[in-house]
Amino acid sequence: MGKLQVSILIISSLLFYAYGQPALLLLLLCSASINIMMSYMTVYGSVNHRKLYVTLGVVLNLAILAYFKYGSLLAHTFMDTSKGLGHYLIMTPLPIGISFYTFEGISLLLDVYSNRHADVLTIDKSIGKHVTKTLFFISFFPHLIAGPILKAYEFYPQIKEKSIKTIDWDYVFRKLTAGYFFKMVIADNLSNFTFWMTAPYFQTLSSITLIVMLLGYSIQIFADFAGYSMIALGLAKLFGYDLLENFNFPYISTSFSEFWRRWHISLSTFLKEYLYIPLGGNRKGHVRTYFNLTITMVLGGLWHGAGWSYAVWGAFHGLALAIERLINQTFRIKIESRIGIILKGCMVFSFVTLAWLLFRLPFHDVVDYLKAIGTNVHVPNNRLILVCIIIYSMPVVLYHIHYLMPADWRLNSTVNRYKYLANAIMLFLIAVNSGPSGSFIYFQF
């Protein structure tokens, strides 16, 4: 039975994906087939054609992603959407998880071609085994629809028979409990109140209410996506597979570069390895480095969604990274005082939170929202929204504060005993205080 583990997981994963959109399972299988064939031919095909195979594979991956994800954006921008090709493109469905499994396929092709990880990433000579491993790598259901983005060299070595005796049940329990708590209690309840950020509702709310709602959305998007990632890690571990942490307390960051080392780690490392470094990284002078940072983040923004507001969001982060690097290189200022570090952390969090407006609202509404913050200073506060957002945000705040505590305090046996109480409270709140069921925010990406 152990030899059938991978096959059973593949079948289960494909059924899982097909449950919501059965027809789009064919697209997933098409994408997997392209990566299976091109990666195999890159290794075992003609040596003179290796570059052709990997280039063709990457182009086909990007073409599928462009058509299904960005066809509608291009149609709305450049075409008449009432008829012809423009109308056809805007009617094209967005396959769930396409951004994630496309990037994973590209990582496989580039890693095989570069041979950088030959010690851990080997392509089986048996085409049957290669099909099985690659299809499993791409379709494994815990990460399939919202990440973390896997890299072939990290996952392939784990594909082998597993034993129930090796499962870390404490890790599984903690990840699943925290993940479902973050999603169902924090994110889903906050969605009731950040709903009022949309037009035309925000026009009548006070400046303070608008600011607190924006802070609440910043907490919501973290709880929603980090919650999914925790669930994915817990489920994967339940089957004996280790996925890398995708969030590492990002809201304690005191620089923009640190934020991107802590937020959506699988995406930021992918962009660094497969886009920023190939563009030249920081090896071709300061100006080129700033350009590489900005273009990488703009493309990273577009990865999140087919809308120009996402590109603007990426540009904001790219410019912030470039300016931060310029200041550090020019002035070499080191802020080591506690107050200085706190102020830097507040500045980074404020910028990141402000930029989330581009995720929540269309671009023209973002401008109106900011205007409303400036003009609605005399409008009475909505106390219900303020109190509820503060209450539901506190667990995430405490989660980050706990991480900032000294290591010896966090490892203290008395403190550890309270962790079991915290897990019990989270389970209780999941049962009695879950918010309205809603899909994960990153499902749309």
C-alpha positions as CSV (number, residue, x, y, z in Angstrom):
1,M,0.0,0.0,0.0
2,G,2.9,2.3,0.7
3,K,4.0,2.2,-2.9
4,L,0.6,3.7,-3.9
5,Q,0.8,6.7,-1.6
6,V,1.9,9.1,-4.3
7,S,-0.6,7.8,-6.8
8,I,-3.4,8.2,-4.3
9,L,-2.4,11.7,-3.4
10,I,-2.2,12.6,-7.2
11,I,-5.7,11.3,-7.8
12,S,-7.0,13.0,-4.7
13,S,-5.4,16.3,-5.6
14,L,-6.9,16.2,-9.1
15,L,-10.3,15.5,-7.8
16,F,-9.9,18.3,-5.3
17,Y,-9.0,20.8,-8.1
18,A,-11.8,19.5,-10.3
19,Y,-14.5,19.9,-7.6
20,G,-15.0,23.6,-8.2
21,Q,-14.2,23.9,-11.9
22,P,-14.1,20.5,-13.6
23,A,-13.4,21.7,-17.1
24,L,-10.3,23.7,-16.0
25,L,-8.7,20.4,-14.7
26,L,-7.7,20.0,-18.4
27,L,-5.7,23.2,-18.3
28,L,-3.9,22.0,-15.2
29,L,-3.1,18.7,-16.9
30,C,-2.0,20.6,-20.1
31,S,0.3,22.8,-18.1
32,A,1.8,19.8,-16.2
33,S,2.2,17.9,-19.5
34,I,4.2,20.8,-21.0
35,N,6.5,20.9,-18.0
36,I,6.9,17.1,-17.9
37,M,7.9,16.9,-21.6
38,M,10.1,20.0,-21.7
39,S,12.0,19.1,-18.5
40,Y,12.5,15.5,-19.7
41,M,13.8,16.6,-23.1
42,T,16.0,19.2,-21.5
43,V,17.9,16.4,-19.7
44,Y,17.6,13.5,-22.1
45,G,17.0,15.2,-25.5
46,S,19.6,16.5,-27.9
47,V,22.3,18.5,-26.0
48,N,22.3,21.0,-28.8
49,H,18.6,21.7,-28.3
50,R,18.5,22.0,-24.5
51,K,18.1,25.8,-24.6
52,L,15.3,25.4,-27.2
53,Y,13.4,23.0,-25.0
54,V,13.6,25.1,-21.9
55,T,12.8,28.3,-23.8
56,L,9.7,26.7,-25.4
57,G,8.6,25.4,-22.1
58,V,8.8,28.8,-20.4
59,V,7.1,30.6,-23.3
60,L,4.2,28.1,-23.3
61,N,3.8,28.5,-19.5
62,L,3.8,32.3,-19.8
63,A,1.4,32.2,-22.8
64,I,-1.1,30.1,-20.9
65,L,-0.9,32.4,-17.9
66,A,-1.1,35.5,-20.1
67,Y,-4.2,34.3,-22.0
68,F,-6.2,33.1,-19.1
69,K,-5.1,35.7,-16.5
70,Y,-4.3,38.9,-18.5
71,G,-6.5,38.5,-21.6
72,S,-9.4,40.3,-19.9
73,L,-7.1,43.2,-18.8
74,L,-5.7,43.6,-22.3
75,A,-9.2,43.5,-23.7
76,H,-10.5,46.2,-21.3
77,T,-7.5,48.4,-22.0
78,F,-7.1,48.1,-25.8
79,M,-10.2,46.5,-27.3
80,D,-13.9,46.9,-27.8
81,T,-15.3,44.4,-25.2
82,S,-18.9,44.5,-26.6
83,K,-18.1,42.2,-29.5
84,G,-15.5,40.1,-31.2
85,L,-12.2,39.1,-29.6
86,G,-12.5,41.6,-26.8
87,H,-15.8,40.2,-25.7
88,Y,-14.4,36.7,-25.9
89,L,-11.4,37.5,-23.8
90,I,-13.4,39.1,-21.0
91,M,-15.6,36.0,-20.8
92,T,-12.5,33.7,-20.4
93,P,-12.6,32.2,-16.9
94,L,-9.7,32.7,-14.5
95,P,-8.5,29.2,-13.4
96,I,-7.9,29.0,-9.7
97,G,-4.3,28.7,-8.7
98,I,-3.0,29.2,-12.2
99,S,-0.3,31.8,-11.0
100,F,1.0,29.3,-8.5
101,Y,1.3,26.1,-10.6
102,T,2.6,28.1,-13.6
103,F,5.5,29.5,-11.5
104,E,6.2,26.0,-10.2
105,G,6.5,24.6,-13.7
106,I,8.8,27.4,-14.7
107,S,11.0,26.8,-11.6
108,L,11.3,23.1,-12.6
109,L,12.4,24.0,-16.2
110,L,14.9,26.6,-15.1
111,D,16.4,24.5,-12.4
112,V,16.8,21.5,-14.7
113,Y,18.4,23.6,-17.3
114,S,20.8,25.5,-15.0
115,N,21.8,22.2,-13.2
116,R,22.4,24.3,-10.1
117,H,20.7,21.8,-7.8
118,A,21.8,18.6,-9.5
119,D,22.7,17.1,-6.1
120,V,19.0,17.1,-5.0
121,L,17.0,17.5,-8.3
122,T,17.3,14.5,-10.6
123,I,15.0,13.7,-13.5
124,D,14.3,10.0,-13.7
125,K,15.2,8.2,-16.9
126,S,12.0,6.3,-16.6
127,I,9.4,8.6,-18.2
128,G,6.7,7.0,-16.1
129,K,8.4,7.9,-12.8
130,H,9.1,11.4,-14.1
131,V,5.4,11.9,-15.0
132,T,4.4,10.7,-11.5
133,K,6.9,12.9,-9.7
134,T,6.2,16.1,-11.7
135,L,2.4,15.7,-11.7
136,F,2.6,15.2,-7.9
137,F,4.9,18.2,-7.5
138,I,2.5,20.5,-9.4
139,S,-0.9,19.1,-8.2
140,F,-0.2,18.3,-4.5
141,F,-3.4,19.8,-3.1
142,P,-2.3,21.6,0.1
143,H,-0.4,24.2,-2.0
144,L,-2.2,23.9,-5.3
145,I,-4.6,26.8,-5.2
146,A,-2.8,29.5,-3.1
147,G,0.7,28.3,-2.4
148,P,3.3,28.4,-1.0
149,I,5.0,28.4,-4.4
150,L,7.2,25.2,-4.4
151,K,10.5,24.9,-6.0
152,A,11.3,21.5,-7.6
153,Y,14.7,21.1,-5.9
154,E,13.0,21.5,-2.5
155,F,10.1,19.1,-3.2
156,Y,11.4,16.3,-5.4
157,P,13.8,14.8,-2.8
158,Q,10.8,14.4,-0.4
159,I,8.8,12.2,-2.9
160,K,9.1,8.8,-1.3
161,E,7.2,6.4,0.9
162,K,6.1,7.9,4.2
163,S,5.4,6.4,7.6
164,I,2.7,7.5,10.0
165,K,5.2,7.1,12.8
166,T,7.3,10.1,11.5
167,I,4.4,12.6,11.5
168,D,4.9,15.5,13.9
169,W,1.4,15.6,15.3
170,D,2.1,18.6,17.6
171,Y,3.3,20.6,14.5
172,V,0.2,19.6,12.5
173,F,-2.2,20.5,15.3
174,R,-0.6,23.9,15.9
175,K,-0.5,24.9,12.3
176,L,-4.0,23.8,11.5
177,T,-5.5,25.4,14.6
178,A,-3.7,28.7,14.1
179,G,-4.5,28.6,10.3
180,Y,-8.2,28.1,10.7
181,F,-8.3,30.6,13.6
182,F,-6.6,33.3,11.5
183,K,-8.9,32.6,8.5
184,M,-12.3,31.8,10.1
185,V,-12.2,34.0,13.2
186,I,-10.0,36.9,12.3
187,A,-10.1,37.4,8.5
188,D,-13.7,36.4,8.0
189,N,-15.0,38.5,10.8
190,L,-12.9,41.5,9.8
191,S,-14.4,41.2,6.3
192,N,-17.8,42.2,7.7
193,F,-16.3,45.6,8.6
194,T,-13.7,46.2,5.8
195,F,-16.7,45.7,3.5
196,W,-17.6,49.4,4.2
197,M,-14.3,50.4,2.5
198,T,-16.0,49.9,-0.9
199,A,-17.7,52.7,-2.8
200,P,-20.0,54.4,-2.2
201,Y,-20.1,53.5,1.5
202,F,-16.7,55.0,2.5
203,Q,-17.8,58.4,1.3
204,T,-20.0,58.9,4.4
205,L,-17.6,57.6,7.0
206,S,-15.3,59.6,9.3
207,S,-11.6,60.0,8.7
208,I,-10.7,58.0,11.8
209,T,-13.1,55.2,10.7
210,L,-11.6,55.1,7.3
211,I,-8.0,54.9,8.7
212,V,-9.0,52.1,11.2
213,M,-10.8,50.2,8.4
214,L,-7.6,50.4,6.3
215,L,-5.6,49.1,9.3
216,G,-8.2,46.4,9.7
217,Y,-7.8,45.3,6.1
218,S,-4.0,45.1,6.5
219,I,-4.6,42.7,9.4
220,Q,-7.3,40.9,7.4
221,I,-5.2,40.2,4.4
222,F,-2.4,38.9,6.6
223,A,-4.7,36.7,8.6
224,D,-6.3,35.4,5.4
225,F,-3.2,34.5,3.5
226,A,-1.0,33.5,6.4
227,G,-3.9,31.4,7.7
228,Y,-4.1,29.6,4.3
229,S,-0.3,29.0,4.3
230,M,-0.5,27.6,7.9
231,I,-3.3,25.2,6.9
232,A,-1.2,24.2,3.8
233,L,1.9,23.5,5.9
234,G,-0.2,21.5,8.4
235,L,-1.9,19.4,5.8
236,A,1.3,18.8,3.9
237,K,3.0,17.7,7.1
238,L,0.1,15.4,7.8
239,F,1.1,13.5,4.7
240,G,4.9,13.7,5.5
241,Y,5.9,16.6,3.3
242,D,7.6,19.8,4.5
243,L,6.6,23.1,2.9
244,L,8.6,26.2,3.6
245,E,7.2,28.9,5.9
246,N,5.5,31.5,3.8
247,F,5.2,34.2,6.5
248,N,7.6,35.2,9.2
249,F,5.9,37.9,11.3
250,P,6.1,40.5,8.5
251,Y,4.5,43.4,10.4
252,I,7.5,43.7,12.7
253,S,9.7,44.7,9.7
254,T,11.8,47.8,10.1
255,S,12.8,48.0,6.4
256,F,11.1,47.3,3.1
257,S,13.7,44.7,2.2
258,E,13.0,43.0,5.5
259,F,9.3,43.0,4.8
260,W,9.8,41.1,1.6
261,R,12.0,38.6,3.4
262,R,9.1,38.0,5.8
263,W,5.9,38.4,3.6
264,H,4.9,35.8,1.0
265,I,8.4,34.3,1.2
266,S,7.9,31.8,-1.5
267,L,7.0,34.5,-4.0
268,S,9.7,36.9,-3.0
269,T,12.4,34.2,-3.2
270,F,11.0,33.0,-6.6
271,L,11.2,36.6,-8.0
272,K,14.7,37.0,-6.6
273,E,16.0,33.7,-8.0
274,Y,14.3,33.6,-11.3
275,L,13.8,37.3,-12.3
276,Y,15.9,39.8,-10.2
277,I,19.2,37.8,-10.4
278,P,18.8,36.9,-14.1
279,L,18.1,40.6,-14.9
280,G,21.5,41.3,-13.3
281,G,20.6,41.8,-9.7
282,N,23.0,44.3,-8.1
283,R,25.9,43.3,-10.2
284,K,25.7,45.9,-12.9
285,G,25.8,49.2,-11.1
286,H,23.5,51.2,-8.9
287,V,21.2,52.6,-11.6
288,R,20.7,49.1,-13.1
289,T,20.1,47.7,-9.6
290,Y,17.3,50.2,-8.9
291,F,15.7,49.4,-12.3
292,N,15.9,45.7,-11.6
293,L,14.2,46.1,-8.2
294,T,11.4,48.2,-9.7
295,I,10.7,46.1,-12.7
296,T,10.8,42.9,-10.6
297,M,8.2,44.4,-8.2
298,V,6.0,45.7,-11.0
299,L,5.9,42.2,-12.5
300,G,5.4,40.8,-9.0
301,G,2.4,43.2,-8.6
302,L,0.9,42.0,-11.9
303,W,1.4,38.4,-10.8
304,H,-1.1,39.2,-8.0
305,G,-3.9,40.3,-10.3
306,A,-5.0,41.3,-13.8
307,G,-5.4,45.0,-13.0
308,W,-3.2,48.1,-13.4
309,S,-3.7,48.9,-9.8
310,Y,-1.6,45.8,-9.0
311,A,1.1,47.1,-11.2
312,V,1.0,50.4,-9.4
313,W,1.2,48.5,-6.0
314,G,4.2,46.7,-7.3
315,A,5.8,49.9,-8.5
316,F,5.3,51.5,-5.1
317,H,7.1,48.6,-3.4
318,G,9.8,48.6,-6.1
319,L,10.4,52.3,-5.7
320,A,10.4,52.0,-1.9
321,L,13.1,49.2,-2.1
322,A,15.2,51.3,-4.6
323,I,15.0,54.5,-2.5
324,E,15.8,52.6,0.7
325,R,18.8,51.0,-1.0
326,L,19.9,54.4,-2.3
327,I,19.7,56.0,1.1
328,N,21.6,53.1,2.8
329,Q,24.4,53.3,0.2
330,T,24.6,57.1,0.3
331,F,24.3,57.9,4.0
332,R,25.1,54.6,5.6
333,I,22.9,55.5,8.6
334,K,22.5,52.9,11.3
335,I,19.6,53.5,13.6
336,E,20.1,51.4,16.7
337,S,18.1,53.2,19.4
338,R,14.8,51.5,20.4
339,I,12.8,54.5,19.6
340,G,14.4,54.8,16.2
341,I,13.7,51.2,15.4
342,I,10.1,51.5,16.5
343,L,9.6,54.6,14.3
344,K,11.1,52.7,11.3
345,G,8.8,49.8,11.9
346,C,5.8,52.1,12.1
347,M,6.9,53.8,8.9
348,V,7.2,50.5,7.0
349,F,3.9,49.2,8.4
350,S,2.1,52.5,7.4
351,F,3.4,52.4,3.9
352,V,2.5,48.7,3.4
353,T,-0.9,49.3,4.9
354,L,-1.6,52.3,2.7
355,A,-0.5,50.3,-0.4
356,W,-3.1,47.6,0.4
357,L,-5.7,50.0,-0.7
358,L,-4.7,49.1,-4.3
359,F,-5.6,45.5,-3.5
360,R,-9.0,46.4,-2.0
361,L,-10.3,49.1,-4.4
362,P,-10.2,50.0,-8.1
363,F,-7.6,52.7,-8.7
364,H,-10.2,55.6,-9.1
365,D,-11.8,54.6,-5.8
366,V,-8.3,54.6,-4.1
367,V,-8.0,58.3,-4.9
368,D,-11.5,59.0,-3.6
369,Y,-10.8,57.0,-0.4
370,L,-7.7,59.1,0.3
371,K,-9.7,62.3,-0.4
372,A,-12.4,61.2,2.0
373,I,-9.8,60.6,4.8
374,G,-8.7,64.2,4.3
375,T,-12.2,65.8,4.1
376,N,-14.3,63.7,6.5
377,V,-12.6,64.9,9.7
378,H,-15.8,66.3,11.1
379,V,-18.0,63.3,10.4
380,P,-19.0,61.3,13.5
381,N,-17.1,58.1,14.1
382,N,-18.8,54.7,13.6
383,R,-18.1,53.2,17.0
384,L,-19.3,49.7,16.1
385,I,-16.8,49.4,13.2
386,L,-13.9,50.9,15.3
387,V,-14.5,48.6,18.3
388,C,-15.0,45.4,16.3
389,I,-11.9,46.0,14.1
390,I,-9.8,46.7,17.2
391,I,-11.0,43.5,18.9
392,Y,-10.5,41.2,15.9
393,S,-7.1,42.7,15.1
394,M,-5.7,42.2,18.6
395,P,-4.8,38.5,18.2
396,V,-2.6,39.3,15.2
397,V,-1.0,42.2,17.1
398,L,-0.3,39.9,20.1
399,Y,1.0,37.2,17.7
400,H,3.7,39.6,16.5
401,I,4.4,41.0,20.0
402,H,5.0,37.5,21.3
403,Y,7.6,36.9,18.6
404,L,9.4,40.1,19.7
405,M,9.8,38.8,23.3
406,P,13.3,37.5,24.3
407,A,13.9,33.9,23.2
408,D,14.5,32.7,26.8
409,W,11.1,34.1,27.8
410,R,9.4,32.4,24.8
411,L,11.0,29.1,25.7
412,N,10.1,29.4,29.3
413,S,8.2,26.3,30.5
414,T,5.5,28.4,32.2
415,V,5.0,30.4,29.0
416,N,4.9,27.2,26.9
417,R,2.1,25.9,29.1
418,Y,0.0,28.9,28.2
419,K,0.4,27.9,24.5
420,Y,-1.9,24.9,25.1
421,L,-4.5,27.3,26.7
422,A,-4.2,29.6,23.7
423,N,-4.8,26.7,21.3
424,A,-7.8,25.6,23.3
425,I,-9.2,29.2,23.1
426,M,-8.6,29.3,19.4
427,L,-10.5,26.0,18.9
428,F,-13.3,27.3,21.0
429,L,-13.6,30.5,19.0
430,I,-13.4,28.7,15.7
431,A,-16.5,26.7,16.9
432,V,-18.5,29.6,18.3
433,N,-17.3,32.8,16.6
434,S,-16.3,32.1,13.0
435,G,-17.2,34.8,10.5
436,P,-19.3,34.4,7.4
437,S,-17.7,31.8,5.1
438,G,-15.7,33.4,2.3
439,S,-13.0,32.3,-0.2
440,F,-9.4,33.1,0.6
441,I,-8.3,36.4,-0.8
442,Y,-5.4,34.9,-2.7
443,F,-7.6,32.4,-4.5
444,Q,-8.2,35.2,-7.1
445,F,-4.4,35.3,-7.9
